[in-house]
């Protein structure tokens, strides 16, 4: 069973889909606003974040400032994710109609909210994902591992480090290079396994 399969009926589905496909940071995906999605020109702009206040974890900090200047980036909006975003907008509208005056409107500019309109909190995402993975017997992964998996897939597909740096919004080439070194070990292991199979070293 794949991760997205077990999340298909969960609020986390689109959060994980966007994170895995675009390699977003948790703060970036939860900070995504509807105004940052250009359906006409098929683009998503990463330009806002939501983080927890380290002095009070129940308090959220919203800011038009990503981790670094390189984190401001525009990415292509692909059809599968566009459809999922349209469904998310409908889900929010249905909840707004259902709850009426009890629906919280102050955060309606954000893509990821709870049923009552409250912002989805970073810790909710982390804990809920961990719980679902454990419940379904999947290999343990952290939320941030989705970002690393994205880099790994790009590397395997032949993308160069500069492209990966720009896609992930790394501040420096060295950050991507360090990640590249870490991921390359996995690539070599898979290559060795493929060669073992090809030469019949493994039964």
C-alpha positions as a Markdown table, in Angstrom:
| # | Residue | x | y | z |
|---|---|---|---|---|
| 1 | Unk | 0.0 | 0.0 | 0.0 |
| 2 | Unk | 1.4 | 3.4 | -1.0 |
| 3 | Unk | 1.4 | 6.5 | 1.2 |
| 4 | Unk | -1.0 | 8.5 | -1.0 |
| 5 | Unk | -3.4 | 5.6 | -1.1 |
| 6 | Unk | -3.9 | 5.6 | 2.7 |
| 7 | Unk | -4.3 | 9.4 | 2.7 |
| 8 | Unk | -6.8 | 9.5 | -0.1 |
| 9 | Unk | -9.7 | 10.3 | 2.3 |
| 10 | Unk | -7.6 | 12.4 | 4.7 |
| 11 | Unk | -7.1 | 16.2 | 5.0 |
| 12 | Unk | -3.4 | 15.5 | 4.7 |
| 13 | Unk | -3.7 | 14.1 | 1.2 |
| 14 | Unk | -3.0 | 17.3 | -0.7 |
| 15 | Unk | -0.4 | 18.5 | 1.9 |
| 16 | Unk | 1.6 | 15.3 | 1.3 |
| 17 | Unk | 1.0 | 15.4 | -2.5 |
| 18 | Unk | 2.3 | 19.0 | -2.8 |
| 19 | Unk | 5.2 | 18.3 | -0.4 |
| 20 | Unk | 6.3 | 15.2 | -2.2 |
| 21 | Unk | 5.9 | 16.6 | -5.7 |
| 22 | Unk | 7.5 | 20.0 | -5.2 |
| 23 | Unk | 9.8 | 19.2 | -2.3 |
| 24 | Unk | 8.3 | 21.9 | -0.1 |
| 25 | Unk | 9.2 | 22.6 | 3.4 |
| 26 | Unk | 6.4 | 22.1 | 6.0 |
| 27 | Unk | 6.3 | 25.8 | 6.6 |
| 28 | Unk | 5.9 | 26.5 | 2.9 |
| 29 | Unk | 3.1 | 24.1 | 2.1 |
| 30 | Unk | 1.1 | 25.2 | 5.1 |
| 31 | Unk | 1.7 | 28.8 | 4.2 |
| 32 | Unk | 0.4 | 28.4 | 0.7 |
| 33 | Unk | -2.3 | 31.0 | -0.1 |
| 34 | Unk | -4.9 | 30.8 | -2.8 |
| 35 | Unk | -3.5 | 34.1 | -4.2 |
| 36 | Unk | -0.2 | 32.3 | -4.8 |
| 37 | Unk | -1.8 | 29.8 | -7.2 |
| 38 | Unk | -2.2 | 31.1 | -10.8 |
| 39 | Unk | -4.6 | 28.7 | -12.4 |
| 40 | Unk | -4.6 | 30.7 | -15.6 |
| 41 | Unk | -0.9 | 30.5 | -16.2 |
| 42 | Unk | -0.4 | 27.2 | -14.4 |
| 43 | Unk | 2.0 | 28.4 | -11.7 |
| 44 | Unk | 2.4 | 28.1 | -8.0 |
| 45 | Unk | 4.4 | 30.8 | -6.1 |
| 46 | Unk | 6.2 | 29.9 | -2.9 |
| 47 | Unk | 6.3 | 33.3 | -1.1 |
| 48 | Unk | 4.8 | 32.8 | 2.4 |
| 49 | Unk | 5.3 | 30.6 | 5.4 |
| 50 | Unk | 3.6 | 29.5 | 8.6 |
| 51 | Unk | 5.7 | 28.4 | 11.5 |
| 52 | Unk | 5.2 | 27.7 | 15.2 |
| 53 | Unk | 6.3 | 30.2 | 17.8 |
| 54 | Unk | 9.3 | 28.4 | 19.5 |
| 55 | Unk | 8.3 | 30.1 | 22.8 |
| 56 | Unk | 4.6 | 29.1 | 22.5 |
| 57 | Unk | 4.1 | 26.1 | 20.2 |
| 58 | Unk | 0.3 | 26.7 | 20.2 |
| 59 | Unk | 0.8 | 30.1 | 18.5 |
| 60 | Unk | 1.4 | 30.3 | 14.8 |
| 61 | Unk | 3.5 | 32.9 | 13.1 |
| 62 | Unk | 2.6 | 34.0 | 9.5 |
| 63 | Unk | 5.1 | 35.8 | 7.4 |
| 64 | Unk | 5.8 | 36.8 | 3.8 |
| 65 | Unk | 9.4 | 35.7 | 4.3 |
| 66 | Unk | 10.6 | 32.2 | 3.4 |
| 67 | Unk | 13.7 | 30.6 | 4.9 |
| 68 | Unk | 16.0 | 32.5 | 2.6 |
| 69 | Unk | 15.8 | 34.7 | -0.6 |
| 70 | Unk | 16.3 | 31.6 | -2.8 |
| 71 | Unk | 13.2 | 30.0 | -1.2 |
| 72 | Unk | 11.0 | 32.5 | -3.1 |
| 73 | Unk | 10.3 | 30.6 | -6.2 |
| 74 | Unk | 7.7 | 29.9 | -8.9 |
| 75 | Unk | 6.9 | 26.3 | -9.9 |
| 76 | Unk | 4.7 | 24.8 | -12.6 |
| 77 | Unk | 1.2 | 23.8 | -11.7 |
| 78 | Unk | 0.6 | 20.3 | -13.1 |
| 79 | Unk | -2.8 | 19.0 | -14.0 |
| 80 | Unk | -3.1 | 16.4 | -11.2 |
| 81 | Unk | -2.3 | 18.9 | -8.5 |
| 82 | Unk | -4.5 | 21.5 | -10.1 |
| 83 | Unk | -7.5 | 19.1 | -9.9 |
| 84 | Unk | -6.6 | 18.4 | -6.3 |
| 85 | Unk | -6.5 | 22.1 | -5.5 |
| 86 | Unk | -9.9 | 22.6 | -7.1 |
| 87 | Unk | -11.3 | 19.8 | -4.9 |
| 88 | Unk | -9.7 | 21.4 | -1.9 |
| 89 | Unk | -11.4 | 24.8 | -2.7 |
| 90 | Unk | -14.7 | 23.0 | -3.0 |
| 91 | Unk | -14.2 | 21.2 | 0.3 |
| 92 | Unk | -13.6 | 24.5 | 2.1 |
| 93 | Unk | -16.7 | 26.0 | 0.5 |
| 94 | Unk | -18.8 | 23.1 | 1.5 |
| 95 | Unk | -17.6 | 23.4 | 5.1 |
| 96 | Unk | -18.3 | 27.1 | 5.0 |
| 97 | Unk | -21.9 | 26.5 | 3.9 |
| 98 | Unk | -22.4 | 23.6 | 6.4 |
| 99 | Unk | -21.1 | 25.5 | 9.4 |
| 100 | Unk | -22.5 | 28.9 | 8.5 |
| 101 | Unk | -21.7 | 31.5 | 11.2 |
| 102 | Unk | -19.5 | 29.0 | 13.1 |
| 103 | Unk | -17.0 | 28.9 | 10.2 |
| 104 | Unk | -13.8 | 30.9 | 10.9 |
| 105 | Unk | -13.3 | 33.2 | 8.0 |
| 106 | Unk | -10.1 | 35.0 | 9.1 |
| 107 | Unk | -7.8 | 32.4 | 7.5 |
| 108 | Unk | -9.9 | 31.7 | 4.4 |
| 109 | Unk | -7.0 | 33.0 | 2.2 |
| 110 | Unk | -5.0 | 29.8 | 3.0 |
| 111 | Unk | -5.2 | 26.6 | 1.1 |
| 112 | Unk | -4.9 | 24.3 | 4.2 |
| 113 | Unk | -7.5 | 24.7 | 6.9 |
| 114 | Unk | -9.4 | 22.4 | 9.2 |
| 115 | Unk | -13.1 | 21.8 | 8.8 |
| 116 | Unk | -14.1 | 24.9 | 10.8 |
| 117 | Unk | -11.7 | 27.2 | 8.9 |
| 118 | Unk | -8.9 | 27.2 | 11.5 |
| 119 | Unk | -5.4 | 27.0 | 10.1 |
| 120 | Unk | -3.8 | 23.5 | 9.9 |
| 121 | Unk | -1.0 | 23.5 | 12.4 |
| 122 | Unk | 2.5 | 22.1 | 11.7 |
| 123 | Unk | 2.4 | 19.7 | 14.6 |
| 124 | Unk | -1.0 | 18.3 | 13.5 |
| 125 | Unk | 0.6 | 17.5 | 10.1 |
| 126 | Unk | 3.6 | 15.8 | 11.7 |
| 127 | Unk | 1.7 | 13.8 | 14.3 |
| 128 | Unk | -1.2 | 12.8 | 12.1 |
| 129 | Unk | 1.1 | 11.5 | 9.3 |
| 130 | Unk | 3.2 | 9.5 | 11.8 |
| 131 | Unk | 0.1 | 8.0 | 13.3 |
| 132 | Unk | -1.3 | 7.0 | 9.9 |
| 133 | Unk | 2.0 | 5.5 | 8.7 |
| 134 | Unk | 2.2 | 3.4 | 11.9 |
| 135 | Unk | -1.4 | 2.3 | 11.7 |
| 136 | Unk | -1.0 | 1.0 | 8.2 |
| 137 | Unk | 2.3 | -0.7 | 8.7 |
| 138 | Unk | 4.3 | 1.5 | 6.3 |
| 139 | Unk | 8.0 | 2.1 | 6.7 |
| 140 | Unk | 8.6 | 4.9 | 9.1 |
| 141 | Unk | 9.3 | 8.3 | 7.5 |
| 142 | Unk | 9.4 | 11.8 | 8.8 |
| 143 | Unk | 7.5 | 14.6 | 7.0 |
| 144 | Unk | 10.8 | 16.2 | 6.0 |
| 145 | Unk | 11.8 | 12.9 | 4.3 |
| 146 | Unk | 9.2 | 13.8 | 1.6 |
| 147 | Unk | 11.4 | 16.7 | 0.6 |
| 148 | Unk | 14.5 | 14.5 | 0.5 |
| 149 | Unk | 12.6 | 11.9 | -1.6 |
| 150 | Unk | 11.8 | 14.6 | -4.1 |
| 151 | Unk | 15.5 | 15.5 | -4.4 |
| 152 | Unk | 16.3 | 11.8 | -4.8 |
| 153 | Unk | 13.8 | 11.3 | -7.6 |
| 154 | Unk | 15.1 | 14.4 | -9.4 |
| 155 | Unk | 18.7 | 13.1 | -9.1 |
| 156 | Unk | 17.7 | 9.7 | -10.4 |
| 157 | Unk | 16.0 | 11.3 | -13.4 |
| 158 | Unk | 19.2 | 13.0 | -14.4 |
| 159 | Unk | 18.5 | 16.6 | -13.2 |
| 160 | Unk | 21.7 | 18.6 | -12.4 |
| 161 | Unk | 22.4 | 20.1 | -9.0 |
| 162 | Unk | 21.6 | 23.7 | -10.2 |
| 163 | Unk | 18.1 | 22.6 | -11.2 |
| 164 | Unk | 17.6 | 20.8 | -7.9 |
| 165 | Unk | 18.9 | 23.8 | -6.0 |
| 166 | Unk | 16.4 | 26.1 | -7.7 |
| 167 | Unk | 13.5 | 23.6 | -7.4 |
| 168 | Unk | 14.0 | 23.1 | -3.7 |
| 169 | Unk | 14.9 | 26.7 | -2.9 |
| 170 | Unk | 18.3 | 26.0 | -1.4 |
| 171 | Unk | 20.2 | 29.2 | -0.4 |
| 172 | Unk | 23.5 | 27.9 | -1.6 |
| 173 | Unk | 25.0 | 25.4 | -4.1 |
| 174 | Unk | 26.9 | 23.8 | -1.3 |
| 175 | Unk | 23.6 | 22.8 | 0.5 |
| 176 | Unk | 22.4 | 21.0 | -2.6 |
| 177 | Unk | 25.9 | 19.5 | -3.1 |
| 178 | Unk | 25.9 | 18.1 | 0.4 |
| 179 | Unk | 22.4 | 16.6 | -0.3 |
| 180 | Unk | 23.7 | 15.3 | -3.6 |
| 181 | Unk | 26.6 | 13.5 | -1.9 |
| 182 | Unk | 24.2 | 11.9 | 0.6 |
| 183 | Unk | 21.8 | 10.8 | -2.1 |
| 184 | Unk | 24.5 | 9.6 | -4.5 |
| 185 | Unk | 25.3 | 6.8 | -2.0 |
| 186 | Unk | 21.8 | 5.5 | -2.5 |
| 187 | Unk | 22.1 | 5.8 | -6.2 |
| 188 | Unk | 25.3 | 3.7 | -6.2 |
| 189 | Unk | 23.7 | 1.1 | -4.0 |
| 190 | Unk | 20.8 | 0.7 | -6.4 |
| 191 | Unk | 23.2 | 0.6 | -9.3 |
| 192 | Unk | 25.2 | -2.2 | -7.7 |
| 193 | Unk | 22.1 | -4.1 | -7.0 |
| 194 | Unk | 21.0 | -3.8 | -10.6 |
| 195 | Unk | 24.4 | -5.0 | -11.8 |
| 196 | Unk | 24.3 | -7.9 | -9.4 |
| 197 | Unk | 20.9 | -8.9 | -10.8 |
| 198 | Unk | 22.1 | -8.4 | -14.4 |
| 199 | Unk | 25.2 | -10.6 | -13.9 |
| 200 | Unk | 23.2 | -13.2 | -11.9 |
| 201 | Unk | 25.1 | -12.7 | -8.7 |
| 202 | Unk | 21.8 | -12.8 | -6.8 |
| 203 | Unk | 19.5 | -15.7 | -6.9 |
